Amino acid sequence: MRPFQQGIDSLMRSVGTGHIVAGCTVNQPYAQNQHQTDHFRHTNGRSHYLGGPLFEHAFELVESVARGVITPFGSTIDRRMIDVAESMARFVMENAPKDTGQLSLSGNPWVKSHGVHLRSSSFGSSGGRLMFLSLHIKEWLEGRIQSGAQVYNDMIPPTGRVIYVAMQSGAGIALEGVQDNLTFSIECRGADRNFDDAELIARDVDLAILSYGYSPWAFPDGEYLYFMGRVGGPPAELRVADSLGRFAFTCNYYACVATNL
């Protein structure tokens, strides 16, 4: 076994040396007061909304960075530190008081490597592009609906019990590019000539979004959903059935997502 110092020297030659720092800046003027003050009574959120969970998860964050120092693909420490910064922004979103303006949505992750700021456009898998797609909504719904209907985002099949997702426009970019506010429509079609089934499918989707849409969700490809909800009233019937006599209901919803800009 090589002496410890020789092992460290070998590590330095393999990975290099330098200074890398991850952080998260919360840019609301009342952020520090809300973070440090323990006697405020919050109905949804907590004081020490960043420092608390950071200490609680310190071991697993450090372990994640350590595992990225040397990998079969070389050092991934920059990527691991970006993950740490994004985790800190998630801590803010999940733990900051929700009754205080936009505080929970104002965490801005950053990383500096060798004194150089790694741009936020390198965060996440989409490389700074807006890549939240109807496919993400399809995936989200498939894990939460109870009706057994099939979810589609590319076409409405001519038969079967169907939930169809179509992206619309929306309010657009907010919070200096941190989030994008999108809208989408859901069209539900039931079994042939079965009005009640079509209505049941639509109500099931509506209940899923209203029940679970307030919880943030990270997708496997790195896209991040802050929350989603309904635009206006509940699902409405489309008055004209299709050629097979399938009744249909439609409703509009919104989604607030991370931009990776």
HELIX and SHEET records of a PDB file:
HELIX    1   1 PHE A    4  VAL A   15  1                                  12    
HELIX    2   2 ALA A   31  GLN A   36  1                                   6    
HELIX    3   3 GLY A   51  GLU A   56  1                                   6    
HELIX    4   4 ALA A   58  ARG A   67  1                                  10    
HELIX    5   5 ILE A   77  ASN A   95  1                                  19    
HELIX    6   6 LEU A  103  LEU A  105  5                                   3    
HELIX    7   7 SER A  120  SER A  122  5                                   3    
HELIX    8   8 SER A  134  GLU A  142  1                                   9    
HELIX    9   9 LEU A  175  GLY A  177  5                                   3    
HELIX   10  10 PHE A  195  TYR A  212  1                                  18    
SHEET    1   A 3 ILE A  20  VAL A  26  0                                        
SHEET    2   A 3 GLY A 107  SER A 113 -1                                        
SHEET    3   A 3 VAL A 116  LEU A 118 -1                                        
SHEET    1   B 4 GLN A 150  TYR A 152  0                                        
SHEET    2   B 4 VAL A 162  MET A 167  1                                        
SHEET    3   B 4 GLN A 179  ARG A 189 -1                                        
SHEET    4   B 4 GLY A 172  ALA A 174 -1                                        
SHEET    1   C 6 GLN A 150  TYR A 152  0                                        
SHEET    2   C 6 VAL A 162  MET A 167  1                                        
SHEET    3   C 6 GLN A 179  ARG A 189 -1                                        
SHEET    4   C 6 ALA A 248  ALA A 258 -1                                        
SHEET    5   C 6 TYR A 224  ARG A 230 -1                                        
SHEET    6   C 6 TRP A 217  ALA A 218 -1                                        
SHEET    1   D 5 GLN A 150  TYR A 152  0                                        
SHEET    2   D 5 VAL A 162  MET A 167  1                                        
SHEET    3   D 5 GLN A 179  ARG A 189 -1                                        
SHEET    4   D 5 ALA A 248  ALA A 258 -1                                        
SHEET    5   D 5 ALA A 236  LEU A 238 -1                                        
END                                                                             
